[in-house]
């Protein structure tokens, strides 16, 4: 039997990630202790108040039916969380939609908005799920470069008229992955005006909303007129270390959310009730948990940034997220430098061009290991000779 893969699957190859994983596996087999800073998956556990609710709820035999949609309690918790954290008023009946993780919404939204040949405006470099969603919808991609000279904010004026006229969706991500930039109020205001004029829906991926340090990020929906043009997606994966629970939500424009809900009614039967109950507890928590999580990531960030500086590698300190976006030394490409780190320092990072052409010249470093492991990474880096000590006259 000759089983042939559909042509559309060519858009979903992740060759660099597979290549990194294979090299890592081979080195481990040869006895090397690898330090993996490539995957953006939280290493911290969820708070005990979440696991306690979850462990109790799974014993309730009445909670094993289809949930179909977000519970009233979940919608109410999201509504209160958004008002408390971002000053955003939401109608819990038609401006909130439960998702099975934000990837669910990110990949499926293009299907309800875009026909083949329509354009989606994507950040470059950007999270790989954005291009996957475009591929599923058969949409064309217009890459909006995130350049250092523009503070890693897209220049809307660079988008050609013929693309603007055929664009149906713009995806933004601030604070971002892989680039941990933060958007300004002025930028979001420009986006709203631009998308209103050109009839383009905005999807703001706000997954790292609570992982910030010196500056609290703005919710897109906190800007006047944002609900008229778009939605925001947020997740409990990073905020409460509930990545495996697969629960998130989309909020904002009720017409867009209704379209997405109609599609999802044909794809899944909702999030498991006990997970929704745990999410409610997390969203209603007003303890110091979020602040402690931020302090953990900030300490890791500072440890690496200071350690890199001592080695002669000047890397900007990110204001948010669990990532460092670092320029590689001039003699390397992104991939060459990532492979040098693997072979000479036993450190795995992600080449920036894995996230788009404009990521060339950078690597993404995830802050997903404890400080003791990061200290070992710095030690390995120093011993590797990749950054030789400066020559003094």
WOVENZI-V105027 format. One record per pair of residues at least 12 apart in sequence whose C-alpha atoms are under 6 Angstrom apart, sorted by the first residue. I is the first residue (numbers start at 1). J is the second residue. D is the distance in Angstrom with one decimal. If there is no record, write none. Layout:
<<I;J;D> <I;J;D>>
This chain:
<<34;346;4.9> <34;347;6.0> <35;347;4.8> <36;347;6.0> <36;348;4.7> <37;348;5.5> <37;349;5.2> <37;365;5.5> <37;366;4.8> <38;348;5.6> <38;349;4.2> <38;350;5.1> <38;366;5.7> <40;366;5.8> <42;368;5.9> <43;368;5.5> <45;241;5.9> <46;240;5.7> <46;241;4.7> <46;242;5.8> <50;278;5.1> <53;278;5.4> <54;274;5.6> <54;278;5.4> <57;274;5.0> <58;274;5.9> <63;273;5.7> <66;269;5.7> <67;270;5.1> <68;269;4.4> <68;270;4.2> <69;270;5.0> <70;98;5.0> <74;280;5.4> <75;92;5.4> <77;280;5.6> <77;283;5.9> <81;283;5.9> <88;222;5.6> <94;254;5.5> <95;251;5.3> <95;252;5.1> <95;254;5.1> <96;250;5.8> <96;251;4.5> <97;249;5.4> <97;250;5.1> <98;249;4.4> <99;247;5.8> <99;248;4.9> <99;249;4.9> <100;246;4.9> <100;247;4.7> <101;246;4.2> <101;247;4.3> <101;248;4.6> <102;235;5.8> <102;248;5.3> <107;133;4.0> <110;133;5.9> <110;137;5.8> <111;137;4.9> <116;138;4.4> <116;139;4.8> <117;139;5.1> <117;140;5.6> <118;139;5.1> <118;140;5.8> <118;166;5.4> <118;167;5.8> <119;139;5.7> <119;140;4.6> <119;141;5.6> <119;166;5.6> <119;167;4.2> <120;141;5.1> <120;167;5.7> <120;169;4.9> <120;170;5.8> <121;142;4.9> <121;170;4.5> <122;143;5.1> <122;144;5.7> <122;171;5.4> <123;143;5.9> <123;144;4.8> <124;143;5.5> <124;144;5.6> <124;145;4.9> <124;146;5.8> <124;356;5.3> <124;358;5.7> <125;355;4.8> <125;356;4.5> <125;358;5.5> <125;359;5.1> <126;355;5.3> <127;177;5.9> <168;200;4.8> <169;200;5.3> <169;201;4.7> <169;202;5.9> <170;202;4.9> <171;202;6.0> <171;203;4.8> <171;204;5.9> <172;204;4.8> <173;204;5.6> <173;205;4.7> <175;208;6.0> <179;325;5.8> <180;318;6.0> <180;320;5.9> <180;321;5.9> <201;229;5.4> <201;230;5.2> <202;230;4.3> <203;230;5.8> <203;231;5.2> <203;232;5.7> <204;232;4.6> <205;232;5.9> <205;233;5.1> <206;233;5.7> <206;234;5.1> <207;234;4.8> <207;235;5.3> <208;321;5.6> <210;239;5.8> <211;294;5.7> <211;320;5.6> <211;321;5.0> <212;319;6.0> <212;320;3.9> <213;319;5.4> <213;320;5.7> <214;319;5.8> <227;252;5.2> <227;253;4.9> <230;253;5.5> <231;251;5.5> <231;252;4.4> <231;253;5.5> <232;250;5.6> <232;251;5.4> <233;249;5.8> <233;250;4.3> <234;248;5.8> <234;249;5.6> <235;248;4.1> <236;248;5.8> <300;371;5.9> <322;366;5.8> <322;367;5.2> <323;365;5.5> <323;366;4.6> <323;367;5.9> <324;364;5.8> <324;365;5.0> <325;364;5.0> <326;362;5.3> <326;363;5.4> <327;361;5.7> <327;362;4.3> <328;361;5.6> <328;362;5.3> <333;361;5.7> <334;351;4.9> <334;360;5.7> <334;361;5.1> <334;362;5.6> <335;351;5.2> <338;351;5.9> <344;384;5.3> <345;380;5.0> <345;381;5.3> <345;384;5.5> <349;365;5.4> <350;363;5.6> <350;364;5.2> <351;363;4.5>>
